[in-house]
Amino acid sequence: MDAVLIVLSMAGLTVSTYFTGVAYRWIHPDARWIPAFCQMGKQTCASIVFTPRARVFGLPNSLLGQIYYLALSIGIPLGLLAEPSVLILYVCASLLTVVLAVYLSYSLLVITRVPCKLCFTSHGINVVIFILLLLNYHE
């Protein structure tokens, strides 16, 4: 289960790093080196990076995602999930990502009406991570 969590964390880190790069204008949303199926369209995904909902806690959500995914990627190999008091922190942080994912998915579908595949991919990763952490918590 740890290997799956690490792979999901690395995938989430990749997506959130791309979004952070676009949010800070370090990366163009349609950069040639980004695989075509991952590129943000300027009128779709890239446009939502600059909405108020893309900065729920003041910083870009993707930057917070990078911190979250890095914490998972570092904590799992260090065996931090085996420590119940630390695991509960990971579960709580993960629950927050799921709650935020529900809000942001609603925003994408109803408010901005932008079908951002990368956003939904990231939200799906967060839900799966949460489920795996809960399963780990009950072991």
C-alpha positions in Angstrom: 0.0 0.0 0.0 2.9 2.4 0.7 4.2 2.0 -2.8 0.8 3.0 -4.2 0.7 6.0 -1.9 4.1 7.1 -3.1 3.2 6.7 -6.8 0.0 8.7 -6.2 1.9 11.4 -4.3 4.4 11.7 -7.0 1.7 12.0 -9.7 -0.1 14.6 -7.6 3.2 16.5 -7.0 3.8 16.5 -10.8 0.4 18.0 -11.5 0.5 20.5 -8.7 4.0 21.6 -9.7 2.8 22.2 -13.3 -0.2 24.3 -11.9 2.1 26.2 -9.6 4.5 27.0 -12.4 1.6 28.3 -14.5 0.2 30.2 -11.5 3.5 32.1 -11.0 4.0 32.3 -14.8 7.2 30.3 -14.7 5.7 27.8 -17.2 3.5 28.5 -20.2 0.4 26.4 -20.0 1.0 25.1 -23.5 4.8 24.5 -23.2 6.0 22.1 -25.9 7.8 19.9 -23.4 4.5 19.2 -21.6 2.8 16.1 -23.1 -0.2 17.2 -25.2 -2.7 15.2 -23.0 -1.5 17.2 -20.0 -1.3 20.7 -21.5 -3.7 23.3 -20.1 -5.7 25.1 -22.7 -5.3 28.9 -22.3 -9.1 29.3 -22.4 -9.8 26.3 -20.1 -7.5 24.9 -17.4 -5.0 27.8 -17.5 -7.8 30.3 -17.0 -8.9 28.7 -13.7 -5.4 29.0 -12.2 -6.1 32.8 -11.9 -9.6 32.6 -10.3 -10.1 33.5 -6.7 -11.0 29.9 -5.9 -7.5 28.8 -7.0 -6.2 30.6 -3.9 -8.4 29.4 -1.1 -5.9 30.0 1.6 -4.1 32.9 0.0 -1.4 30.8 -1.7 -2.1 28.9 -4.9 -3.9 25.7 -4.0 -1.3 23.9 -6.1 1.5 25.2 -3.9 -0.3 23.8 -0.9 -0.7 20.6 -2.9 3.0 20.4 -3.5 3.7 20.7 0.3 1.1 18.0 1.0 2.4 15.6 -1.6 6.0 16.2 -0.5 5.0 15.5 3.1 3.5 12.2 2.0 6.4 11.3 -0.3 8.9 11.9 2.5 6.9 10.6 5.4 5.9 7.2 3.9 9.5 5.9 3.3 10.5 7.2 6.8 7.7 5.0 8.3 5.8 7.9 9.7 2.5 6.2 8.8 3.3 3.5 11.4 3.2 6.2 14.2 -0.6 6.6 15.1 -0.2 10.2 16.2 1.5 11.2 12.9 -0.9 9.1 10.8 -3.9 11.0 12.2 -2.3 14.2 11.0 -1.9 12.8 7.5 -5.5 11.6 7.6 -6.8 15.0 8.7 -4.7 16.8 6.0 -6.0 14.3 3.5 -9.6 14.9 4.6 -9.0 18.6 4.1 -7.8 17.9 0.5 -11.0 15.9 -0.2 -13.3 18.6 1.2 -11.4 21.2 -0.9 -11.7 18.9 -3.9 -15.5 18.7 -3.6 -15.7 22.5 -3.3 -13.3 23.0 -6.3 -15.0 20.4 -8.4 -18.3 22.1 -7.8 -16.7 25.4 -8.7 -15.3 23.9 -11.9 -18.6 22.3 -13.0 -21.1 25.0 -11.8 -19.4 28.4 -11.4 -16.5 28.5 -14.0 -17.9 25.7 -16.2 -14.4 24.5 -17.1 -13.8 20.8 -17.6 -10.2 20.7 -16.4 -9.0 17.1 -16.8 -5.9 17.8 -14.7 -7.9 19.3 -11.9 -10.2 16.3 -11.8 -7.2 14.0 -12.0 -5.7 15.7 -9.0 -9.0 15.6 -7.0 -9.3 11.9 -7.8 -5.8 11.3 -6.6 -6.6 13.1 -3.3 -9.7 10.9 -2.8 -7.8 7.7 -3.4 -5.0 8.8 -1.1 -7.5 9.6 1.6 -9.1 6.1 1.3 -5.7 4.4 1.4 -4.7 6.4 4.5 -8.0 5.5 6.2 -7.4 1.8 5.4 -3.9 2.2 6.8 -5.3 3.9 9.9 -7.6 0.9 10.6 -4.8 -1.7 10.2 
